[in-house]
Amino acid sequence: MKNLKRIIAVSIIVALSSQINIGFLGTDFRVSGGIIFLSILLYIYKDLKPIQTGVVSGICVYLLRILIYYLGNGNFSGILWSFQLEILFYTFYGIIYSLFNGRNTKDDINQLLLTMIISDFSSNIIEVWVRVTVGVSLFRWEIITTLFLVAIVRSSIVWFVLNGLKYYKMLLLKEEHEKRYRRLLWLTAQLKTEMYWMEKNMNNIERVMSNSYGLFEKIKLDEEKDKWADRAVTIAKDVHEIKKEYELVIRGMREITENKLQDEGMNFKEIINILHETMRREVVHKKKNIKLHFEAGDNFYTSKHYYLMSIFRNLIMNGIDSISDSKEEFEIKFIHKVKEGQHVFIVTDTGDGIEEKNLKHIFSPGFSTKINYTTGEINRGLGLSVVKEIIESYFGGKIIVNSEEGKGTTFWVYIPKEFLEV
């Protein structure tokens, strides 16, 4: 329904712009500006079906032309059949455009220029041939050259407009990135202050641990019994002070991230572009032979971009970490689709997989199967537990995991549209 409304809206715009036209051969055959707007809108709205849009546009152009003719002449005499051939032109334009403008060339404006020239010229030739065949127009050889030049001019106009829009969008994007960078600097500066207090409290924690161990030794040796109570109270007071300090730090960090950043939201595809580039760098940094594949699906706007980024980053990093350092090529896929009112995100890898006995524990805080026995470093497994908490508590969604040892792991994340598209 949404796509149909867009096709109708685009067709009305094409019909209106088709009123800018030039007549040829002293007949009802006209070269109009409608195809310029059709080409531009087909490029901008990539979900539009060229053939269906071409047919509906032709019908709208036809209806508008006979309406204007009737208002000017008071009758339909001799024009109903001739004007119908407008539908033929737009229909064939949509067919030829669809054939030449494949999935891999949709974003290539230079390739699109060639496609538009071929579509424009071929459709006009077909219309002229039909007009000559049915006796509406007379054939003249010079019309071939003229129509070819028209196709080049109209397609070139579209090419210049699309390039102008492209560079304008790049300027806007650059400006937005600069704003984000300034906000990021401000955020980093404030977080540095909070980190200072956290580092300061680490020393306080060490002192409390030392005092606690000292009290333990005195109790074990049954020494200085009269001071046990005072030392225990001192330890409790120190712990309470540390807790208060961390409450202030958490409050400060929450205020910074939720208020000071003042970041309204992002388009989903922009999130995925950032995520793809970040994860690609991570793969290079870890020197692993991993091919990343991202399918963004339908685009949408969300103010929950930070949470989404955290979820996806954790799941993809889990996949990267599960893949051994090997010359064999592995793959991590990210797929997005919308199904039954929910956004479905699928993250799958071809890594080592998870043992069946460990699978039910992977969302538990502190659980990990990733221990470096050389350095003693352990991944504490907080990532997946936090991911599950955000998905279920914050988004009202769910996460499902399936894994086969030696073959890989797949996560399915389901989030209702109403929780995300805000």
C-alpha positions as CSV (number, residue, x, y, z in Angstrom):
1,M,0.0,0.0,0.0
2,K,2.8,2.4,0.9
3,N,4.6,1.6,-2.4
4,L,1.4,2.1,-4.4
5,K,0.8,5.5,-2.8
6,R,4.4,6.5,-3.7
7,I,3.9,5.3,-7.3
8,I,0.7,7.4,-7.6
9,A,2.4,10.5,-6.1
10,V,5.4,10.1,-8.4
11,S,3.1,9.7,-11.4
12,I,1.2,12.8,-10.6
13,I,4.5,14.8,-10.4
14,V,5.5,13.3,-13.8
15,A,2.1,14.2,-15.3
16,L,2.4,17.8,-14.1
17,S,6.0,18.2,-15.3
18,S,5.0,16.7,-18.7
19,Q,3.1,19.9,-19.5
20,I,6.5,21.4,-20.2
21,N,6.8,20.0,-23.7
22,I,7.7,20.7,-27.4
23,G,5.7,19.4,-30.3
24,F,7.2,17.6,-33.3
25,L,6.1,16.8,-36.9
26,G,3.0,19.1,-36.7
27,T,1.2,16.3,-34.8
28,D,0.3,15.3,-31.3
29,F,3.7,13.8,-30.7
30,R,5.5,15.8,-28.0
31,V,8.8,15.7,-26.2
32,S,8.2,16.6,-22.5
33,G,10.0,17.2,-19.3
34,G,8.1,14.4,-17.5
35,I,10.7,11.8,-18.2
36,I,13.3,14.0,-16.4
37,F,11.3,13.9,-13.2
38,L,10.5,10.2,-13.6
39,S,14.2,9.3,-13.9
40,I,15.2,11.5,-10.9
41,L,12.5,10.0,-8.7
42,L,13.3,6.4,-9.8
43,Y,16.9,7.0,-8.7
44,I,15.9,8.6,-5.4
45,Y,13.2,6.1,-4.5
46,K,15.0,2.8,-5.2
47,D,12.1,0.7,-4.0
48,L,9.9,2.0,-6.8
49,K,9.2,-0.6,-9.5
50,P,10.2,1.1,-12.9
51,I,7.6,-0.8,-15.0
52,Q,4.6,-0.2,-12.7
53,T,5.7,3.4,-12.2
54,G,6.1,3.9,-16.0
55,V,2.6,2.5,-16.7
56,V,0.9,4.6,-14.0
57,S,2.8,7.7,-15.1
58,G,1.7,7.2,-18.7
59,I,-1.9,6.9,-17.6
60,C,-1.7,10.1,-15.5
61,V,0.0,12.0,-18.3
62,Y,-2.7,10.8,-20.7
63,L,-5.6,11.7,-18.4
64,L,-4.1,15.2,-17.7
65,R,-3.5,15.9,-21.3
66,I,-7.0,15.0,-22.4
67,L,-8.4,17.1,-19.5
68,I,-6.4,20.1,-20.5
69,Y,-7.4,19.6,-24.2
70,Y,-11.1,19.4,-23.2
71,L,-10.9,22.5,-21.1
72,G,-9.3,24.4,-24.0
73,N,-11.4,23.0,-26.9
74,G,-14.7,21.7,-25.3
75,N,-14.5,18.3,-26.9
76,F,-12.3,15.1,-27.3
77,S,-12.4,15.0,-31.1
78,G,-9.5,13.2,-32.6
79,I,-7.2,13.2,-29.5
80,L,-8.3,10.2,-27.4
81,W,-6.4,7.6,-29.5
82,S,-3.4,9.8,-30.2
83,F,-2.9,10.8,-26.6
84,Q,-3.1,7.1,-25.5
85,L,0.3,6.6,-27.1
86,E,1.8,8.6,-24.2
87,I,1.1,5.5,-22.1
88,L,3.1,3.4,-24.6
89,F,6.2,5.6,-24.3
90,Y,6.2,5.6,-20.4
91,T,5.5,1.9,-20.3
92,F,8.4,1.0,-22.6
93,Y,10.7,3.5,-20.8
94,G,10.0,1.6,-17.5
95,I,10.6,-1.7,-19.1
96,I,13.9,-0.8,-20.8
97,Y,15.1,1.2,-17.7
98,S,14.4,-1.9,-15.6
99,L,16.3,-4.2,-17.9
100,F,19.4,-2.1,-18.1
101,N,19.5,-0.7,-14.5
102,G,20.4,-3.8,-12.6
103,R,21.0,-4.3,-8.8
104,N,24.7,-3.6,-9.2
105,T,24.3,-0.4,-11.1
106,K,21.5,1.3,-9.2
107,D,23.9,3.7,-7.4
108,D,26.2,4.3,-10.3
109,I,25.1,7.7,-11.8
110,N,27.5,7.4,-14.8
111,Q,26.0,4.0,-15.7
112,L,22.6,5.4,-15.2
113,L,23.3,8.1,-17.8
114,L,23.8,5.5,-20.4
115,T,20.7,3.6,-19.3
116,M,18.5,6.7,-19.5
117,I,19.8,7.6,-23.0
118,I,19.0,4.1,-24.3
119,S,15.6,4.0,-22.5
120,D,14.6,7.5,-23.7
121,F,15.7,7.0,-27.3
122,S,14.3,3.5,-27.6
123,S,10.9,4.4,-26.1
124,N,10.5,7.4,-28.4
125,I,11.4,5.3,-31.4
126,I,8.8,2.7,-30.5
127,E,6.2,5.5,-30.0
128,V,7.1,7.1,-33.4
129,W,7.0,3.7,-35.1
130,V,3.5,3.0,-33.7
131,R,2.3,6.4,-34.7
132,V,3.5,6.0,-38.2
133,T,2.1,2.4,-38.4
134,V,-1.4,3.5,-37.4
135,G,-1.3,6.6,-39.6
136,V,-1.2,9.2,-36.8
137,S,2.1,10.7,-37.9
138,L,4.3,10.7,-41.0
139,F,7.8,9.3,-40.8
140,R,10.8,11.6,-41.4
141,W,14.4,10.5,-41.1
142,E,15.5,13.6,-39.4
143,I,13.3,12.7,-36.4
144,I,15.8,9.9,-35.5
145,T,18.7,12.3,-35.0
146,T,16.4,14.8,-33.2
147,L,15.1,12.1,-30.8
148,F,18.7,10.9,-30.1
149,L,19.7,14.5,-29.2
150,V,16.6,14.9,-27.0
151,A,17.5,11.7,-25.2
152,I,21.1,12.9,-24.6
153,V,19.9,16.3,-23.4
154,R,17.2,15.0,-21.1
155,S,19.4,12.3,-19.6
156,S,22.3,14.8,-19.2
157,I,19.9,17.1,-17.2
158,V,19.1,14.2,-14.9
159,W,22.8,13.3,-14.6
160,F,23.6,16.9,-13.5
161,V,20.7,17.1,-11.1
162,L,21.6,13.8,-9.5
163,N,25.2,14.7,-9.1
164,G,24.2,18.0,-7.6
165,L,22.0,16.2,-5.1
166,K,24.8,13.8,-4.4
167,Y,27.3,16.5,-3.6
168,Y,24.8,18.5,-1.6
169,K,24.0,15.4,0.5
170,M,27.8,14.9,1.0
171,L,28.1,18.5,2.3
172,L,25.1,18.0,4.6
173,L,26.7,14.7,5.8
174,K,30.0,16.3,6.3
175,E,28.4,19.1,8.4
176,E,26.5,16.5,10.4
177,H,29.7,14.5,11.0
178,E,31.5,17.7,12.2
179,K,28.7,18.4,14.6
180,R,28.9,14.8,15.9
181,Y,32.7,15.1,16.2
182,R,32.3,18.3,18.3
183,R,29.7,16.7,20.5
184,L,32.0,13.6,20.8
185,L,34.9,15.8,21.9
186,W,32.7,17.5,24.5
187,L,31.5,14.0,25.7
188,T,35.1,12.7,25.9
189,A,36.2,15.7,27.9
190,Q,33.4,15.2,30.5
191,L,34.0,11.4,30.6
192,K,37.6,12.0,31.4
193,T,36.6,13.9,34.5
194,E,34.4,11.0,35.6
195,M,37.2,8.5,34.9
196,Y,39.5,10.6,37.2
197,W,37.0,9.9,40.1
198,M,36.8,6.2,39.2
199,E,40.6,5.9,39.3
200,K,40.7,7.8,42.6
201,N,38.2,5.3,44.0
202,M,40.4,2.4,42.9
203,N,43.0,3.6,45.5
204,N,40.3,3.8,48.1
205,I,39.1,0.2,47.2
206,E,42.7,-1.0,47.6
207,R,42.9,0.7,51.0
208,V,39.6,-1.0,52.1
209,M,40.8,-4.4,50.9
210,S,44.1,-3.9,52.9
211,N,42.2,-2.9,56.0
212,S,39.8,-5.8,55.6
213,Y,42.7,-8.2,55.3
214,G,44.4,-6.6,58.3
215,L,41.2,-7.1,60.4
216,F,41.0,-10.7,59.2
217,E,44.5,-11.4,60.4
218,K,43.8,-9.9,63.8
219,I,40.7,-12.0,64.2
220,K,42.5,-15.1,63.1
221,L,45.3,-14.5,65.6
222,D,42.9,-13.3,68.2
223,E,44.7,-10.0,68.7
224,E,43.5,-6.5,69.6
225,K,39.9,-7.6,70.2
226,D,39.1,-4.2,71.6
227,K,39.8,-2.6,68.2
228,W,37.8,-5.1,66.1
229,A,34.6,-3.2,66.2
230,D,36.1,0.2,65.4
231,R,38.1,-1.2,62.5
232,A,34.9,-3.0,61.1
233,V,33.0,0.3,61.4
234,T,35.8,2.2,59.6
235,I,35.7,-0.4,56.8
236,A,31.9,-0.1,56.5
237,K,32.2,3.7,56.4
238,D,34.9,3.6,53.7
239,V,32.8,1.2,51.6
240,H,29.8,3.5,52.0
241,E,31.9,6.5,50.8
242,I,33.1,4.6,47.8
243,K,29.5,3.7,47.0
244,K,28.5,7.3,47.1
245,E,31.4,8.3,44.9
246,Y,30.4,5.7,42.3
247,E,26.7,6.8,42.5
248,L,27.9,10.4,41.6
249,V,30.0,9.0,38.8
250,I,27.2,7.0,37.3
251,R,24.8,9.9,37.6
252,G,27.3,12.1,35.9
253,M,27.9,9.6,33.1
254,R,24.1,9.1,32.6
255,E,23.6,12.8,32.4
256,I,26.4,13.2,29.8
257,T,25.2,10.3,27.6
258,E,21.5,11.1,27.8
259,N,21.4,14.9,27.9
260,K,24.7,16.6,26.9
261,L,25.1,14.7,23.6
262,Q,21.8,16.0,22.3
263,D,21.8,13.5,19.4
264,E,18.3,13.1,18.1
265,G,18.8,9.9,16.1
266,M,20.1,8.3,12.9
267,N,18.9,6.4,9.9
268,F,19.4,2.6,10.2
269,K,21.5,2.3,7.1
270,E,23.9,5.0,8.4
271,I,24.3,2.9,11.6
272,I,25.1,-0.2,9.6
273,N,27.6,1.7,7.5
274,I,29.4,2.9,10.6
275,L,29.2,-0.6,12.1
276,H,30.5,-2.3,9.0
277,E,33.5,0.0,8.8
278,T,34.3,-0.3,12.5
279,M,34.1,-4.1,12.4
280,R,36.2,-4.3,9.2
281,R,38.9,-2.4,11.1
282,E,38.6,-4.7,14.0
283,V,39.1,-7.8,11.8
284,V,42.2,-6.2,10.3
285,H,43.5,-5.3,13.7
286,K,43.0,-8.9,14.9
287,K,44.7,-10.2,11.7
288,K,41.9,-12.7,11.0
289,N,40.7,-14.0,7.7
290,I,37.1,-13.0,8.0
291,K,34.7,-11.8,5.2
292,L,32.0,-9.4,6.5
293,H,28.6,-9.4,4.7
294,F,25.9,-6.8,5.7
295,E,22.3,-6.6,4.4
296,A,20.6,-3.6,5.9
297,G,17.1,-4.3,4.6
298,D,14.5,-1.5,4.9
299,N,15.8,1.8,6.1
300,F,14.1,3.5,9.1
301,Y,14.9,6.3,11.5
302,T,15.5,5.6,15.2
303,S,16.6,7.6,18.3
304,K,17.8,4.3,19.8
305,H,21.0,4.1,17.7
306,Y,23.4,3.9,20.6
307,Y,21.7,0.8,22.0
308,L,21.4,-0.8,18.6
309,M,25.1,-0.2,18.0
310,S,26.0,-1.7,21.3
311,I,23.9,-4.8,20.6
312,F,25.2,-5.4,17.1
313,R,28.8,-4.7,18.1
314,N,28.7,-7.2,20.9
315,L,27.2,-9.9,18.7
316,I,29.6,-9.4,15.9
317,M,32.6,-9.2,18.2
318,N,31.4,-12.4,19.7
319,G,31.6,-13.9,16.2
320,I,35.0,-12.5,15.6
321,D,36.4,-13.8,18.9
322,S,34.9,-17.3,18.1
323,I,37.0,-17.5,14.9
324,S,40.4,-19.0,15.3
325,D,43.6,-17.5,13.7
326,S,43.6,-19.6,10.5
327,K,44.4,-19.2,6.9
328,E,41.0,-20.6,6.1
329,E,38.4,-17.9,5.2
330,F,35.6,-17.5,7.6
331,E,32.4,-15.4,7.2
332,I,30.2,-13.2,9.5
333,K,26.8,-12.1,8.1
334,F,24.5,-9.4,9.4
335,I,21.0,-9.6,7.9
336,H,18.0,-7.3,8.7
337,K,14.4,-7.8,7.6
338,V,10.9,-6.8,8.8
339,K,8.5,-9.6,9.6
340,E,5.0,-9.4,11.3
341,G,5.5,-6.0,12.9
342,Q,9.0,-6.8,14.1
343,H,12.5,-5.9,13.1
344,V,14.5,-9.1,12.8
345,F,18.3,-8.9,13.0
346,I,20.4,-12.0,12.3
347,V,24.1,-12.3,13.1
348,T,25.7,-15.5,12.0
349,D,29.3,-16.7,11.9
350,T,31.2,-19.7,10.6
351,G,33.4,-19.9,13.6
352,D,34.1,-22.6,16.2
353,G,30.6,-22.7,17.6
354,I,29.6,-23.3,21.2
355,E,29.5,-26.6,23.0
356,E,25.9,-27.7,23.8
357,K,26.6,-27.9,27.6
358,N,27.7,-24.2,27.5
359,L,24.9,-22.9,25.2
360,K,22.4,-22.3,28.0
361,H,24.9,-20.3,30.1
362,I,26.2,-17.8,27.5
363,F,23.8,-15.0,28.6
364,S,24.8,-15.4,32.3
365,P,26.9,-12.6,33.8
366,G,30.5,-13.7,34.3
367,F,30.2,-16.8,32.1
368,S,32.9,-17.2,29.4
369,T,34.5,-19.9,27.3
370,K,37.2,-17.5,26.1
371,I,40.3,-17.7,28.3
372,N,43.8,-17.0,27.2
373,Y,45.8,-19.6,29.0
374,T,49.1,-17.9,28.1
375,T,48.3,-14.5,29.6
376,G,45.5,-15.5,32.0
377,E,43.3,-12.9,30.4
378,I,39.6,-13.8,30.4
379,N,36.6,-12.4,28.5
380,R,34.1,-12.2,31.4
381,G,31.1,-12.6,29.2
382,L,29.4,-9.4,30.3
383,G,28.7,-8.5,26.6
384,L,26.0,-11.1,25.9
385,S,24.4,-10.6,29.3
386,V,24.1,-6.9,28.7
387,V,22.8,-7.5,25.1
388,K,20.1,-9.8,26.5
389,E,19.1,-7.2,29.2
390,I,18.9,-4.3,26.6
391,I,16.9,-6.4,24.1
392,E,14.4,-7.8,26.7
393,S,14.1,-4.9,29.2
394,Y,14.6,-1.8,27.1
395,F,13.2,-2.9,23.7
396,G,10.6,-5.5,24.8
397,G,12.2,-8.0,22.4
398,K,13.9,-11.3,22.5
399,I,17.1,-13.0,21.5
400,I,17.5,-16.6,20.3
401,V,20.8,-18.4,19.8
402,N,21.6,-21.6,17.9
403,S,25.1,-23.0,17.6
404,E,26.8,-26.1,16.4
405,E,30.3,-26.9,17.5
406,G,32.8,-26.6,14.7
407,K,30.3,-25.0,12.3
408,G,29.3,-21.7,13.8
409,T,26.7,-19.7,15.7
410,T,23.6,-17.7,14.8
411,F,21.8,-15.1,16.9
412,W,18.3,-13.9,16.1
413,V,17.2,-10.6,17.6
414,Y,13.5,-9.6,17.5
415,I,12.5,-6.0,18.4
416,P,8.9,-4.7,17.9
417,K,8.7,-1.8,15.4
418,E,7.0,0.5,17.9
419,F,9.9,0.3,20.3
420,L,12.5,1.0,17.7
421,E,11.1,3.5,15.1
422,V,10.9,6.4,17.5
